[in-house]
Amino acid sequence: MERNMSCSYCKAIALRNGDTYAGEYFADKMQGYGVYCFANGHCYEGSWHEGKRQGIGMYAFRNGETQSGHWQNGVIDIPSSQSATYPVSPVAVNHSRVLNAVQEARTAAKKAYDVAKVDERVNRAVAAANRAANAARVASVKAVQNQMHHNVNSKSIPITIV
């Protein structure tokens, strides 16, 4: 699978359309925290629910501009405010809270990627141990068979002539 290296957090899944996603899944849909990078260079980092942007998150355009706040059903419904003391509206989300949530998403995505790498190493070690155990079983069976064959050939069978 090819990966989009323009976004350092999108290492987990490369999609057919050129987009990438690193984060949590449930029932084959993006769920929880994750980072989705579009092939055009835009990225969304934050919360997902049933494959749609849902909750606190930040959308970064390739020109460096960002749009952050609370997302509902894939669309931003409460933009963040830069000021903690004078928010744009009484329900506005503070920008620093969004940045903290995005940082948590980045950390979660990195941990998910690291866990996958560890799981891969563990699976390889288990497979190698299984191959070694099977080889030991085969060797022990052959040794027993050789011993039995040797014992049968070493016993003299009396010949009686009638």
For each residue, the residues with C-beta under 8 A, 3 or more apart:
1: 13 14
2: 14
3: 10 11 14 20
4: 7 10 14 18 19 20 37 39
5: 8
6: 37 41
7: 4 10 20 35 37 43
8: 5 11
9: 22 35 37 45 106 109 110
10: 3 4 7 20 21 22 35 36 37 43
11: 3 8 20 22 113
12: 20 21 22 23 109 112 113 116
13: 1 20 21 22
14: 1 2 3 4 18 19 20
15: 18 19 20 21
16:
17: 39
18: 4 14 15 38 39
19: 4 14 15 36 37 38 39
20: 3 4 7 10 11 12 13 14 15 36 37
21: 10 12 13 15 30 34 35 36 37
22: 9 10 11 12 13 34 35 109 112 113
23: 12 30 32 33 34 35 36 48 105 108 109 112
24: 30 31 32 33 34 48 108 112
25: 28 29 30 31
26: 29 31 32
27: 31
28: 25
29: 25 26 48 50 51
30: 21 23 24 25 34 36 48 51 52
31: 24 25 26 27 48 49 50 51
32: 23 24 26 47 48 108
33: 23 24 46 47 48 104 105 108 109
34: 21 22 23 24 30 45 46 48 105 108 109
35: 7 9 10 21 22 23 43 44 45 105 106 109
36: 10 19 20 21 23 30 43 44 45
37: 4 6 7 9 10 19 20 21 41 42 43
38: 18 19 41 42 43
39: 4 17 18 19
40: 62
41: 6 37 38 61 62
42: 37 38 59 60 61 62
43: 7 10 35 36 37 38 59 60
44: 35 36 53 57 58 59 60
45: 9 34 35 36 57 58 60 102 105 106
46: 33 34 53 55 56 57 58 71 98 101 102 105
47: 32 33 53 54 55 56 57 71 101 105
48: 23 24 29 30 31 32 33 34 51 52 53 54 55
49: 31 52 54 55
50: 29 31 54
51: 29 30 31 48
52: 30 48 49 71 73 74
53: 44 46 47 48 57 59 71 74 75 76
54: 47 48 49 50 71 72 73 74
55: 46 47 48 49 70 71 101
56: 46 47 69 70 71 93 97 98 101 102
57: 44 45 46 47 53 68 69 71 98 101 102 105
58: 44 45 46 66 67 68 98 99 102
59: 42 43 44 53 66 67 68 76
60: 42 43 44 45 64 65 66
61: 41 42 64 65 66 67
62: 40 41 42
63:
64: 60 61
65: 60 61
66: 58 59 60 61
67: 58 59 61 76 79
68: 57 58 59 79 80 93 95 98 99 102
69: 56 57 76 77 78 79 80 92 93 98
70: 55 56 76 77 78 93
71: 46 47 52 53 54 55 56 57 74 75 76 77
72: 54 75 76 77
73: 52 54
74: 52 53 54 71
75: 53 71 72
76: 53 59 67 69 70 71 72 79
77: 69 70 71 72
78: 69 70 89 91 92 93
79: 67 68 69 76 88 92 93
80: 68 69 92 93 94 95 97 98
81: 84 86 87 88 89 92 93 94 95
82: 95
83: 86 87
84: 81 87 94 96
85:
86: 81 83
87: 81 83 84 90 92 94
88: 79 81 92
89: 78 81 92
90: 87
91: 78
92: 69 78 79 80 81 87 88 89
93: 56 68 69 70 78 79 80 81 97 98
94: 80 81 84 87 97 98
95: 68 80 81 82 98 99
96: 84 99 100
97: 56 80 93 94 100 101
98: 46 56 57 58 68 69 80 93 94 95 101 102
99: 58 68 95 96 102 103
100: 96 97 103 104
101: 46 47 55 56 57 97 98 104 105
102: 45 46 56 57 58 68 98 99 105 106
103: 99 100 106 107
104: 33 100 101 107 108
105: 23 33 34 35 45 46 47 57 101 102 108 109
106: 9 35 45 102 103 109 110
107: 103 104 110 111
108: 23 24 32 33 34 104 105 111 112
109: 9 12 22 23 33 34 35 105 106 112 113
110: 9 106 107 113 114
111: 107 108 114 115
112: 12 22 23 24 108 109 115 116
113: 11 12 22 109 110 116 117
114: 110 111 117 118
115: 111 112 118 119
116: 12 112 113 119 120
117: 113 114 120 121
118: 114 115 121 122
119: 115 116 122 123
120: 116 117 123 124
121: 117 118 124 125
122: 118 119 125 126
123: 119 120 126 127
124: 120 121 127 128
125: 121 122 128 129
126: 122 123 129 130
127: 123 124 130 131
128: 124 125 131 132
129: 125 126 132 133
130: 126 127 133 134
131: 127 128 134 135
132: 128 129 135 136
133: 129 130 136 137
134: 130 131 137 138
135: 131 132 138 139
136: 132 133 139 140
137: 133 134 140 141
138: 134 135 141 142
139: 135 136 142 143
140: 136 137 143 144
141: 137 138 144 145
142: 138 139 145 146
143: 139 140 146 147
144: 140 141 147 148
145: 141 142 148 149
146: 142 143 149 150
147: 143 144 150 151
148: 144 145 151 152
149: 145 146 152 153
150: 146 147 153 154
151: 147 148 154 155
152: 148 149 155
153: 149 150
154: 150 151
155: 151 152
156:
157:
158:
159:
160:
161:
162:
